[in-house]
Structure formats: structure tokens, C-alpha cells
Amino acid sequence: MVVLPVDHPLAHEKEITAAQLDGVNFVSTDPAYSGSLAPIVKAWFAQENSQPNIVQVATNILVTMNLVGMGLGVTLIPGYMNNFNTGQVVFRPIAGNVPSIALLMAWKKGDMKPALRDFIAIVQERLASVTA
């Protein structure tokens, strides 16, 4: 999912290609704090022969999206995070070859408290809406 400031020239596009992001100011997540996200994004841009202009590196996705909302650039996030809208950003799907990231959940075997069941149901519902 591409996150753009609401007034970005690409904000009105239905989908965004890697080529459209070539040379565009980009806010990246710090590989030391983002787990596999930063390497996946970097590899995707390389595979697509696109090179954004990294203007800022942030320690987490929420900070990254706030920096995007301030107009510093655009970023890529996992699709399941597109409900964290501050009103200052828009979310657009990636056209073509879409990078993916695994989301894993773990819990103690036999420990199915109501809160855990509810949490699992919410995650499954959210992921189903993203992948549909």
C-alpha cells in the first residue's frame, strides 16, 4: 500500500506503479526497527528498477506515516495498516507486482480466553478485507 500526503500529485491516482515512485521523495522505515519491512521494500524497488529519493528514515511505521502527512514524501506499508489514517494521508494500492510481508500470531496452547478469541477474529477479519 502506498501512503501519500493528501495534496501529493499522485494522491488522486487509482493505483500507483513502482515507476511512478521513481525519484519521488520517500520516507523509509529504519531496518533496525522495522523487522523485515525495510528489506522487503528495498528489494521490491530494486526488482522493479525504481529508485525513490529517501529523504528520511523513521523508527516505526506510525512515525513514518506522520512524516508523510507532514509532506516529507511517500512511503509503503503493509495493506493491513491502511486504517491508521490521520486525515493527512491517503492510501493507494500498488499496481502490478505487489510486495508481501508475513504477519504471524502466536499464543499459549489451550489458552483461548474470550479476549484472545476476539483479537484473533478481528485480525482475521482485517486481513480478509485487505486480501479480498
Backbone as a printed PyTorch tensor [residue, N CA C, xyz], in Angstrom:
tensor([[[  0.8510,  -1.1660,   0.0000],
         [  0.0000,   0.0000,   0.0000],
         [  0.9030,   1.2370,   0.0000]],

        [[  0.6010,   2.1860,  -0.8700],
         [  1.3570,   3.4380,  -0.9290],
         [  0.6360,   4.4700,  -0.0670]],

        [[  1.3850,   5.1520,   0.7800],
         [  0.8410,   6.2250,   1.6130],
         [  1.3910,   7.5400,   1.0760]],

        [[  0.4860,   8.4730,   0.8010],
         [  0.8750,   9.7660,   0.2300],
         [  0.2110,  10.8990,   1.0070]],

        [[  0.8500,  12.0740,   1.0290],
         [  0.1620,  13.2400,   1.5890],
         [ -1.0910,  13.5180,   0.7530]],

        [[ -2.1380,  14.0330,   1.3820],
         [ -3.3950,  14.2590,   0.6630],
         [ -3.2320,  15.1890,  -0.5360]],

        [[ -2.2500,  16.0730,  -0.5030],
         [ -2.0680,  17.0190,  -1.6070],
         [ -0.9640,  16.6040,  -2.5860]],

        [[ -0.5030,  15.3610,  -2.5000],
         [  0.5470,  14.8690,  -3.3980],
         [ -0.0100,  14.7260,  -4.8190]],

        [[  0.7990,  14.9920,  -5.8440],
         [  0.3310,  14.8520,  -7.2310],
         [ -0.2070,  13.4550,  -7.5710]],

        [[  0.2710,  12.4090,  -6.9010],
         [ -0.2060,  11.0490,  -7.1750],
         [ -1.4000,  10.6490,  -6.3080]],

        [[ -1.8350,  11.5150,  -5.4130],
         [ -2.8860,  11.1620,  -4.4490],
         [ -4.2200,  10.8310,  -5.1120]],

        [[ -4.4420,  11.3020,  -6.3220],
         [ -5.7180,  11.0560,  -6.9970],
         [ -5.6700,   9.8510,  -7.9330]],

        [[ -4.5150,   9.2130,  -8.0250],
         [ -4.3940,   8.0100,  -8.8540],
         [ -5.1630,   6.8610,  -8.2010]],

        [[ -5.7340,   5.9800,  -9.0310],
         [ -6.4470,   4.8150,  -8.5010],
         [ -5.4570,   3.7890,  -7.9440]],

        [[ -4.3860,   3.5500,  -8.6760],
         [ -3.2910,   2.6640,  -8.2690],
         [ -1.9820,   3.3610,  -8.6110]],

        [[ -0.9110,   2.9080,  -7.9720],
         [  0.3930,   3.5300,  -8.2130],
         [  1.4110,   2.4490,  -8.5570]],

        [[  2.1790,   2.6970,  -9.5950],
         [  3.2080,   1.7520, -10.0190],
         [  4.5530,   2.1270,  -9.4010]],

        [[  5.4590,   1.1750,  -9.4230],
         [  6.8170,   1.4420,  -8.9460],
         [  7.4720,   2.5280,  -9.7910]],

        [[  7.1970,   2.5210, -11.0900],
         [  7.7800,   3.5340, -11.9750],
         [  7.3430,   4.9410, -11.5760]],

        [[  6.1090,   5.0890, -11.1100],
         [  5.6290,   6.4010, -10.6750],
         [  6.3400,   6.8840,  -9.4110]],

        [[  6.9240,   5.9550,  -8.6590],
         [  7.6270,   6.3110,  -7.4240],
         [  9.1160,   6.5510,  -7.6520]],

        [[  9.5850,   6.3170,  -8.8700],
         [ 10.9970,   6.5210,  -9.1870],
         [ 11.3550,   7.9990,  -9.0090]],

        [[ 12.3290,   8.2730,  -8.1470],
         [ 12.7760,   9.6360,  -7.9010],
         [ 11.9130,  10.4410,  -6.9420]],

        [[ 10.7990,   9.8770,  -6.4970],
         [  9.8870,  10.5760,  -5.5890],
         [ 10.4710,  10.5730,  -4.1760]],

        [[ 10.3100,  11.6600,  -3.4470],
         [ 10.7650,  11.7070,  -2.0510],
         [ 10.0700,  10.6130,  -1.2590]],

        [[ 10.8660,   9.8520,  -0.5060],
         [ 10.3810,   8.6480,   0.1650],
         [ 10.8240,   8.6480,   1.6210]],

        [[  9.8820,   8.3350,   2.5130],
         [ 10.1820,   8.1790,   3.9360],
         [ 10.2660,   6.6830,   4.2010]],

        [[ 11.4250,   6.2260,   4.6210],
         [ 11.6750,   4.8020,   4.8310],
         [ 11.6140,   4.4570,   6.3140]],

        [[ 11.3480,   3.1870,   6.5860],
         [ 11.4590,   2.7120,   7.9640],
         [ 12.8820,   2.2250,   8.1900]],

        [[ 13.3640,   2.4070,   9.3890],
         [ 14.7240,   2.0090,   9.7580],
         [ 14.8040,   0.4870,   9.8370]],

        [[ 15.7100,  -0.1360,   9.0810],
         [ 15.8380,  -1.5920,   9.1180],
         [ 16.0880,  -2.1390,  10.5240]],

        [[ 16.7200,  -1.3570,  11.3860],
         [ 16.9960,  -1.8170,  12.7490],
         [ 15.7240,  -1.9410,  13.5790]],

        [[ 14.6570,  -1.2550,  13.1720],
         [ 13.4240,  -1.2480,  13.9610],
         [ 12.2140,  -1.8230,  13.2380]],

        [[ 12.3100,  -2.0200,  11.9440],
         [ 11.1180,  -2.3990,  11.1770],
         [ 11.0350,  -3.8770,  10.8420]],

        [[ 11.9170,  -4.6850,  11.4000],
         [ 11.8790,  -6.1050,  11.0710],
         [ 12.1520,  -6.3160,   9.5950]],

        [[ 11.2930,  -7.0680,   8.9470],
         [ 11.5280,  -7.3940,   7.5400],
         [ 10.9660,  -6.3570,   6.5690]],

        [[ 10.2330,  -5.3600,   7.0510],
         [  9.5980,  -4.4080,   6.1390],
         [ 10.6070,  -3.6520,   5.2750]],

        [[ 11.6030,  -3.0360,   5.8840],
         [ 12.5680,  -2.2290,   5.1180],
         [ 13.2840,  -3.0540,   4.0440]],

        [[ 13.7930,  -4.2550,   4.3540],
         [ 14.4440,  -5.0450,   3.2990],
         [ 13.4850,  -5.4720,   2.1830]],

        [[ 12.2300,  -5.7530,   2.5330],
         [ 11.2450,  -6.1340,   1.5150],
         [ 10.9860,  -4.9610,   0.5730]],

        [[ 10.8160,  -3.7720,   1.1350],
         [ 10.5710,  -2.5770,   0.3180],
         [ 11.7790,  -2.2860,  -0.5680]],

        [[ 12.9700,  -2.3570,   0.0110],
         [ 14.1950,  -2.0980,  -0.7580],
         [ 14.3330,  -3.0880,  -1.9170]],

        [[ 14.0970,  -4.3750,  -1.6370],
         [ 14.2000,  -5.4050,  -2.6740],
         [ 13.1400,  -5.2040,  -3.7580]],

        [[ 11.9400,  -4.7940,  -3.3550],
         [ 10.8710,  -4.5630,  -4.3270],
         [ 11.2370,  -3.4350,  -5.2780]],

        [[ 11.7330,  -2.3320,  -4.7410],
         [ 12.1450,  -1.2250,  -5.6110],
         [ 13.2530,  -1.6750,  -6.5650]],

        [[ 14.2230,  -2.4380,  -6.0730],
         [ 15.3120,  -2.9180,  -6.9310],
         [ 14.7680,  -3.8190,  -8.0380]],

        [[ 13.8750,  -4.7290,  -7.6720],
         [ 13.2780,  -5.6490,  -8.6450],
         [ 12.4900,  -4.8870,  -9.7130]],

        [[ 11.8650,  -3.8080,  -9.3170],
         [ 11.0530,  -3.0140, -10.2410],
         [ 11.8630,  -1.9360, -10.9730]],

        [[ 13.1880,  -1.9280, -10.7570],
         [ 14.0700,  -0.9230, -11.3710],
         [ 13.6000,   0.5080, -11.0940]],

        [[ 13.2070,   0.7260,  -9.8660],
         [ 12.7370,   2.0390,  -9.4340],
         [ 13.5640,   2.4600,  -8.2230]],

        [[ 13.9160,   3.7200,  -8.1640],
         [ 14.7400,   4.2060,  -7.0530],
         [ 14.1200,   5.4780,  -6.4790]],

        [[ 13.4370,   5.3610,  -5.3360],
         [ 12.9050,   6.5730,  -4.7200],
         [ 14.0370,   7.3860,  -4.0930]],

        [[ 13.7500,   8.6290,  -3.8110],
         [ 14.7060,   9.5150,  -3.1580],
         [ 14.4280,   9.4880,  -1.6520]],

        [[ 15.2110,   8.6990,  -0.9090],
         [ 14.9810,   8.5730,   0.5360],
         [ 15.4060,   9.8670,   1.2210]],

        [[ 14.4160,  10.5450,   1.8130],
         [ 14.6630,  11.8370,   2.4550],
         [ 14.6650,  11.7410,   3.9770]],

        [[ 14.1050,  10.6550,   4.5120],
         [ 14.0260,  10.4970,   5.9660],
         [ 13.8870,   9.0220,   6.2860]],

        [[ 14.4870,   8.6030,   7.3940],
         [ 14.3440,   7.2390,   7.8960],
         [ 13.7300,   7.3450,   9.2850]],

        [[ 12.6500,   6.6140,   9.5140],
         [ 11.9290,   6.6880,  10.7880],
         [ 11.9850,   5.3510,  11.5090]],

        [[ 11.7940,   5.3940,  12.8160],
         [ 11.9350,   4.1920,  13.6350],
         [ 10.7220,   3.2770,  13.6110]],

        [[  9.5470,   3.7680,  13.2120],
         [  8.3890,   2.8730,  13.1210],
         [  7.3990,   3.3870,  12.0830]],

        [[  6.4580,   2.5470,  11.7370],
         [  5.5260,   2.8610,  10.6580],
         [  4.6460,   4.0620,  11.0030]],

        [[  4.2080,   4.1720,  12.2500],
         [  3.3420,   5.2970,  12.6130],
         [  4.0690,   6.6300,  12.4900]],

        [[  5.3270,   6.6760,  12.9080],
         [  6.1260,   7.8920,  12.7260],
         [  6.3040,   8.1590,  11.2340]],

        [[  6.5670,   7.1120,  10.4830],
         [  6.7260,   7.2400,   9.0350],
         [  5.4850,   7.8660,   8.4080]],

        [[  4.3010,   7.3520,   8.7750],
         [  3.0670,   7.8890,   8.1980],
         [  2.8270,   9.3350,   8.6290]],

        [[  3.2060,   9.6900,   9.8480],
         [  3.0760,  11.0870,  10.2810],
         [  3.9980,  11.9980,   9.4730]],

        [[  5.2120,  11.5250,   9.1890],
         [  6.1350,  12.3060,   8.3610],
         [  5.5870,  12.4730,   6.9450]],

        [[  4.9550,  11.4280,   6.4330],
         [  4.3010,  11.5270,   5.1260],
         [  3.1920,  12.5790,   5.1960]],

        [[  2.3940,  12.5340,   6.2530],
         [  1.3200,  13.5070,   6.4210],
         [  1.8170,  14.9400,   6.5010]],

        [[  3.0540,  15.1150,   6.9670],
         [  3.6580,  16.4480,   7.0360],
         [  4.1990,  16.8920,   5.6760]],

        [[  4.1460,  15.9790,   4.6830],
         [  4.5570,  16.3370,   3.3340],
         [  5.9950,  16.0270,   2.9890]],

        [[  6.6940,  15.2480,   3.8380],
         [  8.0990,  14.9490,   3.5550],
         [  8.2850,  14.0260,   2.3630]],

        [[  7.3130,  13.1740,   2.0890],
         [  7.4320,  12.2240,   0.9950],
         [  6.3100,  11.2170,   1.0500]],

        [[  6.5350,  10.0720,   0.4250],
         [  5.5720,   8.9730,   0.4150],
         [  6.2290,   7.7760,   1.0880]],

        [[  5.4560,   6.7240,   1.3340],
         [  6.0300,   5.5030,   1.8920],
         [  5.1910,   4.3100,   1.4690]],

        [[  5.6910,   3.1200,   1.7500],
         [  4.9520,   1.8760,   1.5450],
         [  4.7130,   1.2370,   2.9000]],

        [[  3.5080,   0.6980,   3.0830],
         [  3.1720,  -0.0060,   4.3170],
         [  2.4510,  -1.2960,   3.9670]],

        [[  2.3940,  -2.2430,   4.9080],
         [  1.5560,  -3.4220,   4.6830],
         [  0.0940,  -2.9920,   4.5550]],

        [[ -0.6450,  -3.6570,   3.6920],
         [ -2.0340,  -3.2950,   3.4460],
         [ -2.9220,  -3.3210,   4.6690]],

        [[ -2.6030,  -4.1730,   5.6380],
         [ -3.4630,  -4.2650,   6.8190],
         [ -3.3710,  -3.0350,   7.7120]],

        [[ -2.4680,  -2.1160,   7.4150],
         [ -2.3220,  -0.9110,   8.2410],
         [ -3.0360,   0.2970,   7.6510]],

        [[ -3.8240,   0.1100,   6.6120],
         [ -4.4110,   1.2670,   5.9390],
         [ -5.5780,   1.9010,   6.6820]],

        [[ -5.8540,   1.4670,   7.8900],
         [ -6.9080,   2.1110,   8.6770],
         [ -6.3340,   3.0860,   9.7040]],

        [[ -5.0410,   3.2890,   9.6980],
         [ -4.3960,   4.2370,  10.6100],
         [ -4.3310,   5.6120,   9.9500]],

        [[ -5.4690,   6.1100,   9.5450],
         [ -5.4920,   7.3620,   8.8010],
         [ -5.5920,   8.5580,   9.7360]],

        [[ -4.7050,   9.4940,   9.5400],
         [ -4.6770,  10.7130,  10.3490],
         [ -5.4560,  11.8410,   9.6850]],

        [[ -5.9680,  11.6140,   8.4870],
         [ -6.6240,  12.6600,   7.7270],
         [ -5.6490,  13.4560,   6.8790]],

        [[ -4.3640,  13.2520,   7.1070],
         [ -3.3320,  13.9690,   6.3580],
         [ -2.7360,  13.1220,   5.2340]],

        [[ -3.1560,  11.8540,   5.1560],
         [ -2.6070,  10.9420,   4.1510],
         [ -3.7340,  10.2250,   3.4170]],

        [[ -3.3890,   9.6940,   2.2440],
         [ -4.2840,   8.8150,   1.5030],
         [ -3.5340,   7.5220,   1.2210]],

        [[ -4.2840,   6.4510,   1.0570],
         [ -3.7170,   5.1340,   0.7900],
         [ -4.1200,   4.7120,  -0.6090]],

        [[ -3.1450,   4.2600,  -1.3860],
         [ -3.4190,   3.7940,  -2.7370],
         [ -2.7590,   2.4340,  -2.9280]],

        [[ -3.4780,   1.5080,  -3.5760],
         [ -2.8810,   0.1990,  -3.8320],
         [ -1.7380,   0.2940,  -4.8390]],

        [[ -0.8630,  -0.6710,  -4.7510],
         [  0.2510,  -0.7830,  -5.6910],
         [ -0.2410,  -1.5490,  -6.9150]],

        [[  0.0300,  -1.0250,  -8.0890],
         [ -0.3240,  -1.7090,  -9.3300],
         [  0.7880,  -2.6810,  -9.6990]],

        [[  0.4070,  -3.8020, -10.2690],
         [  1.4120,  -4.7590, -10.7300],
         [  1.9020,  -5.6710,  -9.6270]],

        [[  3.1900,  -5.9380,  -9.6660],
         [  3.8280,  -6.8470,  -8.7170],
         [  3.8400,  -6.2200,  -7.3190]],

        [[  3.0860,  -6.7990,  -6.4030],
         [  2.9450,  -6.2350,  -5.0600],
         [  3.8330,  -6.9910,  -4.0770]],

        [[  4.6730,  -6.2690,  -3.3330],
         [  5.4720,  -6.9580,  -2.3100],
         [  4.5610,  -7.4550,  -1.1940]],

        [[  4.9810,  -8.5040,  -0.5200],
         [  4.1670,  -9.0190,   0.5870],
         [  5.0350,  -9.1940,   1.8240]],

        [[  4.3590,  -9.1970,   2.9640],
         [  5.0280,  -9.3680,   4.2460],
         [  4.1820, -10.3230,   5.0780]],

        [[  4.8340, -11.2110,   5.7880],
         [  4.1160, -12.1750,   6.6210],
         [  3.7320, -11.5330,   7.9510]],

        [[  2.5480, -11.8670,   8.4040],
         [  2.0920, -11.4480,   9.7270],
         [  1.8330, -12.7190,  10.5200]],

        [[  2.5650, -12.8930,  11.5930],
         [  2.4470, -14.1030,  12.3970],
         [  1.8240, -13.7850,  13.7430]],

        [[  1.0420, -14.7350,  14.2500],
         [  0.4670, -14.6180,  15.5880],
         [  0.7760, -15.9020,  16.3420]],

        [[  1.0040, -15.7680,  17.6240],
         [  1.2510, -16.9450,  18.4610],
         [  0.5810, -16.7270,  19.8110]],

        [[  0.1210, -17.8170,  20.3920],
         [ -0.4600, -17.7490,  21.7290],
         [ -0.2660, -19.0910,  22.4110]],

        [[ -0.4120, -19.0770,  23.7100],
         [ -0.1970, -20.2740,  24.5190],
         [ -1.2680, -21.3130,  24.1880]],

        [[ -0.8280, -22.5260,  23.9050],
         [ -1.7350, -23.6150,  23.5610],
         [ -2.7510, -23.8240,  24.6860]],

        [[ -4.0010, -23.9580,  24.3140],
         [ -5.0590, -24.1930,  25.2860],
         [ -5.5200, -22.9430,  26.0210]],

        [[ -4.9800, -21.7970,  25.6610],
         [ -5.3090, -20.5450,  26.3550],
         [ -6.2170, -19.6920,  25.4720]],

        [[ -7.4660, -20.1050,  25.3350],
         [ -8.4020, -19.3880,  24.4660],
         [ -9.3970, -18.5730,  25.2870]],

        [[ -8.8810, -17.5590,  25.9300],
         [ -9.7390, -16.6420,  26.6730],
         [-10.5890, -15.8440,  25.6750]],

        [[-11.7380, -15.3220,  26.1130],
         [-12.5960, -14.5470,  25.2070],
         [-11.8700, -13.3810,  24.5310]],

        [[-11.0210, -12.6930,  25.2530],
         [-10.2980, -11.5610,  24.6620],
         [ -9.3850, -12.0350,  23.5320]],

        [[ -8.7450, -13.1870,  23.7050],
         [ -7.8800, -13.7300,  22.6650],
         [ -8.7040, -14.1290,  21.4460]],

        [[ -9.8380, -14.7960,  21.6710],
         [-10.7120, -15.1730,  20.5480],
         [-11.1600, -13.9300,  19.7710]],

        [[-11.5310, -12.8930,  20.5170],
         [-11.9630, -11.6520,  19.8680],
         [-10.8280, -11.0330,  19.0570]],

        [[ -9.6300, -11.0270,  19.6290],
         [ -8.4780, -10.4620,  18.9370],
         [ -8.1930, -11.2290,  17.6500]],

        [[ -8.2000, -12.5460,  17.7230],
         [ -7.9550, -13.3790,  16.5360],
         [ -9.0110, -13.1010,  15.4710]],

        [[-10.2620, -12.9870,  15.8800],
         [-11.3440, -12.7170,  14.9300],
         [-11.1530, -11.3620,  14.2460]],

        [[-10.7340, -10.3600,  15.0100],
         [-10.5070,  -9.0310,  14.4380],
         [ -9.3720,  -9.0740,  13.4220]],

        [[ -8.2810,  -9.7510,  13.7720],
         [ -7.1440,  -9.8510,  12.8490],
         [ -7.5580, -10.5880,  11.5780]],

        [[ -8.2730, -11.7010,  11.7270],
         [ -8.7110, -12.4500,  10.5490],
         [ -9.6360, -11.6170,   9.6670]],

        [[-10.5370, -10.8810,  10.2920],
         [-11.4570, -10.0220,   9.5370],
         [-10.6920,  -8.9290,   8.7930]],

        [[ -9.7500,  -8.3270,   9.4920],
         [ -8.9680,  -7.2350,   8.8930],
         [ -8.1370,  -7.7440,   7.7150]],

        [[ -7.4950,  -8.8970,   7.8960],
         [ -6.6730,  -9.4440,   6.8180],
         [ -7.5230,  -9.8830,   5.6400]],

        [[ -8.7080, -10.4140,   5.9100],
         [ -9.5950, -10.8330,   4.8220],
         [-10.0080,  -9.6380,   3.9780]],

        [[-10.2390,  -8.4960,   4.6070],
         [-10.6500,  -7.3110,   3.8500],
         [ -9.5070,  -6.7530,   3.0130]],

        [[ -8.2690,  -6.9920,   3.4230],
         [ -7.1060,  -6.4910,   2.6890],
         [ -6.7870,  -7.3860,   1.5020]],

        [[ -6.9360,  -8.6860,   1.6730],
         [ -6.5510,  -9.6240,   0.6170],
         [ -7.6840,  -9.9220,  -0.3520]],

        [[ -8.8790,  -9.4410,  -0.0600],
         [-10.0330,  -9.7210,  -0.9370],
         [ -9.9810,  -8.8870,  -2.1950]]])
